[in-house]
């Protein structure tokens, strides 16, 4: 099992291929993903890279955290597990349920 890294401060034009190339200098890259806005498709400025071993992940963190990519300072650290989402949204999850506070009568 590999080690997943969070990469913040990515240029908005960064691609998964560039991310893979950048991290490949420090070990085997299992996967690289740039997170994009689901409506516009534009990069959100961060992504995740999975390295094949914890040692390679630590080497990448040491080498790349604080480094520059296209004039932007990168933040590289170990990714935290994703928090479970409540799924509340606009009309659900609250104490009033799905009526959104409107009186229908």
Secondary structure, DSSP 8 states (H G I E B T S, - for coil): --EEEEEES--TT--HHHHHHHHHTTS-EEEEEEEE-TTT--EEEEEEEEESSHHHHHHHHHHHTT-EETTEE-EEEE----------TTTSSSTTTTSTT----
